[in-house]
Amino acid sequence: MWFPPSFFDLPPPSRTMDPDLSLQEKGEWMRHGLKVVLAGLLLVLSTEGAWAQIVNTQPLLDKSEKKGFAAEFTGTMDWRTGNTTLIQLGGNLFLTGKFRRNRIISSSSIEWGMKNDVNFLNSMFTHLRHQYKITSWLTSEVFGQVSKNQFMRVNLRVLGGVGPRFEIVNTDPFRLAVGVAYMFEHEEVDTADSNTNDTHQTHRMSSYLSVSWKLDENLSVGSSTFFQPAVTNFQDYRVANDESLTVSVTDHLAVSLSFQLWYDSRAPASVESLDTVTLGKLTVGF
């Protein structure tokens, strides 16, 4: 999930609403109320979809250039009773630190769910990335990741990569970046007809296009698309896309609505190649 540079820019009104407020202060209260209503609508509009193995940390890199450390926690919950008994929990912890030309990013996530006493969701990942800013438009990236997803039959996926990132447009309201990396992947997949794992080692190219647009002080949209073909066989490829809308509510609280797509041209047996998910998220940052 992408969080824009303006994520925590707009604080709530500093005074309580009363008849003696000026027109400007009343307008400030109206804008703040509109944010809260829109935030609620985004959460209500979030729908349940297929939970794809999308590990999209690239939008997280598009945060502000402030030095020091920052942290964000995002949580999701779906609890239902009656005709369907369901509980679904998810959480993401994002940490970043910037000093001089270096930036370190850590993103970890876990998802778990039970439906009618049957476990239907069980996945996790942790990602670590280091960036070194060479020029205003060129950055080197080194990254590593460990993940698993029980219901996509991925018992273990370990990968690492290195490559450049190019800042094509880098203005306050609009940013566009392109990245290309070499990536080595080790994957252990649960086979459908035995108790053993099918192990693969694959050399891949990992390329991405990342766009962010600040529509106003508290509303931003973002888009990231990844393409990861095998170096020796371009028919073995993966595509991931993340589209997001984020609204800041206070200095430390925001909600997001995102649509994610994941396609694997060579998915494991009995696993669909295409997964999509639409999510409403609540994020706390400091």
C-alpha positions as CSV (number, residue, x, y, z in Angstrom):
1,M,0.0,0.0,0.0
2,W,1.3,3.5,-1.0
3,F,1.2,6.4,1.5
4,P,1.8,9.8,-0.1
5,P,4.3,12.5,1.1
6,S,1.3,14.5,2.3
7,F,0.0,11.6,4.3
8,F,0.2,13.5,7.7
9,D,0.2,17.1,6.5
10,L,-3.3,18.4,7.5
11,P,-4.2,18.6,11.2
12,P,-7.8,18.9,12.5
13,P,-9.2,22.3,13.4
14,S,-7.7,23.7,16.6
15,R,-11.0,25.2,18.0
16,T,-14.4,23.8,18.8
17,M,-17.3,24.7,16.6
18,D,-19.3,27.7,17.9
19,P,-21.4,30.5,16.3
20,D,-18.6,33.1,16.8
21,L,-16.1,31.4,14.5
22,S,-15.0,33.3,11.4
23,L,-16.1,32.2,8.0
24,Q,-12.6,30.9,7.4
25,E,-12.7,28.8,10.6
26,K,-16.1,27.4,9.7
27,G,-14.8,26.4,6.3
28,E,-11.9,24.7,8.0
29,W,-14.4,22.7,10.1
30,M,-16.4,21.8,7.1
31,R,-13.4,20.5,5.2
32,H,-12.4,18.4,8.2
33,G,-15.9,17.0,8.5
34,L,-15.8,16.1,4.8
35,K,-12.6,14.2,5.3
36,V,-14.1,12.1,8.1
37,V,-17.2,11.3,6.0
38,L,-15.1,10.4,3.0
39,A,-12.8,8.2,5.2
40,G,-15.9,6.4,6.5
41,L,-17.2,5.8,2.9
42,L,-13.8,4.3,1.9
43,L,-14.0,1.8,4.7
44,V,-17.6,0.9,3.9
45,L,-16.9,0.5,0.2
46,S,-14.0,-1.9,0.8
47,T,-15.0,-5.3,-0.5
48,E,-13.8,-8.8,0.0
49,G,-11.7,-10.3,-2.8
50,A,-9.3,-13.1,-3.4
51,W,-6.2,-12.5,-1.3
52,A,-3.2,-12.4,-3.7
53,Q,0.4,-12.8,-2.9
54,I,1.2,-9.1,-3.7
55,V,4.3,-7.8,-2.1
56,N,4.4,-4.2,-3.3
57,T,6.9,-2.3,-1.3
58,Q,7.8,0.1,-4.1
59,P,5.0,2.7,-3.3
60,L,6.3,2.9,0.3
61,L,9.5,4.3,-1.1
62,D,7.8,7.4,-2.3
63,K,7.6,9.0,1.1
64,S,8.9,12.5,1.9
65,E,12.6,13.2,1.9
66,K,12.8,14.1,5.6
67,K,15.7,12.6,7.5
68,G,15.3,10.4,10.5
69,F,13.0,7.5,11.3
70,A,9.3,7.0,10.7
71,A,6.9,4.2,11.3
72,E,3.4,3.3,10.2
73,F,1.0,0.5,11.2
74,T,-1.9,-0.6,9.0
75,G,-4.6,-3.0,10.3
76,T,-7.6,-4.7,8.7
77,M,-10.4,-6.7,10.3
78,D,-13.5,-8.5,9.0
79,W,-15.7,-10.1,11.7
80,R,-19.1,-11.7,10.7
81,T,-21.7,-13.9,12.5
82,G,-25.0,-15.4,11.5
83,N,-25.3,-17.2,8.3
84,T,-21.6,-16.9,7.8
85,T,-19.1,-17.1,10.7
86,L,-15.9,-15.4,9.7
87,I,-13.0,-13.6,11.2
88,Q,-10.2,-12.1,9.0
89,L,-7.2,-10.2,10.4
90,G,-4.3,-8.4,8.7
91,G,-1.6,-6.1,9.7
92,N,1.4,-4.3,8.1
93,L,4.3,-2.6,9.9
94,F,6.4,-0.2,7.9
95,L,9.7,1.3,9.1
96,T,12.1,3.7,7.4
97,G,15.2,5.5,8.3
98,K,17.1,8.1,6.2
99,F,20.6,9.4,6.8
100,R,22.7,11.4,4.3
101,R,22.4,9.5,0.9
102,N,21.1,6.3,2.5
103,R,17.6,5.1,3.2
104,I,16.6,1.8,4.8
105,I,13.1,0.4,4.4
106,S,11.5,-2.5,6.2
107,S,8.0,-3.7,5.5
108,S,6.4,-6.8,7.2
109,S,2.8,-8.1,6.8
110,I,0.7,-11.0,8.1
111,E,-2.8,-12.1,7.1
112,W,-5.0,-14.8,8.8
113,G,-8.6,-15.8,8.4
114,M,-11.2,-18.4,9.6
115,K,-14.5,-19.1,7.9
116,N,-17.0,-21.5,9.5
117,D,-14.2,-23.0,11.6
118,V,-12.0,-23.6,8.5
119,N,-8.7,-21.7,8.0
120,F,-9.0,-20.0,4.6
121,L,-6.2,-17.4,4.8
122,N,-2.6,-17.7,6.1
123,S,0.2,-15.7,4.6
124,M,3.2,-13.5,5.7
125,F,6.1,-11.6,4.3
126,T,9.0,-9.5,5.4
127,H,10.9,-7.2,3.1
128,L,14.2,-5.2,3.6
129,R,15.5,-2.7,1.2
130,H,18.5,-0.3,1.1
131,Q,18.7,2.7,-1.2
132,Y,21.7,4.9,-2.0
133,K,21.0,8.2,-3.8
134,I,23.7,8.7,-6.4
135,T,22.3,11.8,-8.1
136,S,19.0,13.6,-8.0
137,W,17.6,11.2,-10.6
138,L,19.5,8.0,-10.0
139,T,19.3,5.7,-7.0
140,S,20.8,2.2,-6.4
141,E,18.6,-0.4,-4.6
142,V,19.5,-3.7,-2.9
143,F,16.6,-5.8,-1.4
144,G,15.7,-9.1,0.1
145,Q,12.5,-10.8,1.0
146,V,11.0,-13.9,2.7
147,S,7.4,-14.9,2.3
148,K,4.9,-17.7,2.4
149,N,1.2,-18.2,1.4
150,Q,-0.5,-21.5,2.4
151,F,-3.4,-21.2,0.0
152,M,-1.2,-20.4,-3.0
153,R,0.8,-23.5,-2.1
154,V,3.9,-21.4,-1.5
155,N,5.6,-22.8,1.6
156,L,8.6,-20.6,1.2
157,R,9.8,-17.9,-1.1
158,V,13.2,-16.3,-0.6
159,L,14.5,-13.7,-3.0
160,G,17.2,-11.0,-3.3
161,G,18.0,-8.4,-5.9
162,V,19.9,-5.3,-7.0
163,G,19.4,-2.6,-9.6
164,P,18.9,1.1,-10.4
165,R,15.9,3.4,-9.9
166,F,15.3,6.4,-12.2
167,E,13.3,9.4,-11.1
168,I,11.8,10.6,-14.3
169,V,9.5,13.3,-12.8
170,N,10.1,14.5,-9.2
171,T,7.9,17.4,-8.3
172,D,5.7,18.1,-5.2
173,P,2.3,17.2,-6.8
174,F,3.5,14.5,-9.2
175,R,6.2,11.9,-9.2
176,L,7.1,9.2,-11.7
177,A,9.9,6.6,-11.3
178,V,11.1,3.5,-13.2
179,G,13.2,0.7,-11.8
180,V,15.0,-2.3,-13.2
181,A,16.7,-5.0,-11.1
182,Y,18.2,-8.4,-11.3
183,M,16.5,-10.8,-8.8
184,F,17.3,-14.4,-7.7
185,E,14.4,-16.4,-6.4
186,H,14.2,-19.6,-4.4
187,E,10.7,-21.1,-4.1
188,E,9.4,-24.2,-2.4
189,V,5.9,-25.1,-3.6
190,D,3.5,-27.7,-2.1
191,T,2.7,-30.3,-4.7
192,A,-0.9,-31.3,-5.1
193,D,-0.3,-35.1,-5.3
194,S,2.4,-35.7,-2.6
195,N,3.7,-34.5,0.7
196,T,6.9,-33.2,-0.8
197,N,7.9,-29.7,-1.9
198,D,8.7,-28.8,-5.5
199,T,11.8,-26.5,-5.3
200,H,12.7,-23.9,-8.0
201,Q,15.6,-21.5,-8.3
202,T,14.9,-18.7,-10.9
203,H,16.8,-15.7,-12.2
204,R,14.4,-12.9,-12.9
205,M,14.3,-9.4,-14.1
206,S,12.2,-7.2,-11.8
207,S,11.0,-3.9,-13.4
208,Y,8.4,-1.4,-12.2
209,L,6.7,1.8,-12.9
210,S,5.6,3.9,-10.0
211,V,3.3,7.0,-10.2
212,S,2.0,9.3,-7.4
213,W,-0.1,12.4,-7.7
214,K,-1.0,14.8,-4.9
215,L,-4.5,16.0,-5.8
216,D,-4.7,18.4,-2.8
217,E,-3.4,18.8,0.7
218,N,-5.1,15.6,2.1
219,L,-6.0,13.5,-1.0
220,S,-3.6,11.5,-3.1
221,V,-3.6,8.7,-5.6
222,G,-0.9,6.2,-6.5
223,S,-0.2,3.5,-9.0
224,S,2.5,0.9,-9.2
225,T,3.0,-1.9,-11.8
226,F,5.6,-4.7,-11.6
227,F,6.7,-7.1,-14.4
228,Q,9.0,-10.0,-13.4
229,P,9.9,-12.4,-16.2
230,A,12.4,-15.2,-15.9
231,V,15.6,-14.2,-17.6
232,T,15.9,-17.5,-19.6
233,N,12.1,-17.9,-20.4
234,F,10.0,-14.8,-20.8
235,Q,6.8,-17.0,-20.9
236,D,7.4,-17.5,-17.2
237,Y,6.4,-14.1,-15.8
238,R,4.5,-12.4,-13.0
239,V,2.6,-9.1,-13.1
240,A,1.5,-7.1,-10.1
241,N,-0.5,-3.8,-10.0
242,D,-1.6,-1.6,-7.1
243,E,-4.0,1.3,-7.4
244,S,-4.7,3.4,-4.3
245,L,-6.6,6.4,-3.0
246,T,-5.5,7.8,0.4
247,V,-7.2,10.4,2.6
248,S,-5.5,11.9,5.7
249,V,-7.9,12.4,8.6
250,T,-5.5,13.9,11.2
251,D,-1.8,14.3,11.7
252,H,-1.4,10.6,12.6
253,L,-4.4,8.9,11.0
254,A,-5.4,8.1,7.5
255,V,-7.6,5.7,5.5
256,S,-6.9,4.1,2.1
257,L,-8.9,2.3,-0.6
258,S,-6.7,0.1,-2.8
259,F,-7.2,-2.4,-5.7
260,Q,-4.5,-5.0,-6.2
261,L,-3.9,-7.4,-9.0
262,W,-1.5,-10.4,-9.2
263,Y,-0.9,-12.6,-12.2
264,D,1.4,-15.6,-12.3
265,S,1.7,-17.2,-15.8
266,R,2.9,-20.5,-14.1
267,A,0.9,-20.8,-10.9
268,P,1.2,-24.0,-8.9
269,A,-1.3,-26.8,-9.7
270,S,-4.9,-26.1,-8.5
271,V,-4.0,-22.4,-8.0
272,E,-5.7,-19.7,-10.1
273,S,-3.2,-17.6,-12.2
274,L,-5.1,-14.3,-11.5
275,D,-5.9,-12.9,-8.0
276,T,-7.5,-9.5,-7.2
277,V,-8.4,-7.8,-3.9
278,T,-10.0,-4.5,-3.0
279,L,-9.2,-3.3,0.5
280,G,-10.1,-0.5,2.9
281,K,-7.2,0.2,5.3
282,L,-6.8,2.3,8.5
283,T,-3.2,3.5,9.1
284,V,-1.6,5.0,12.2
285,G,1.8,6.7,11.8
286,F,4.4,8.6,13.8
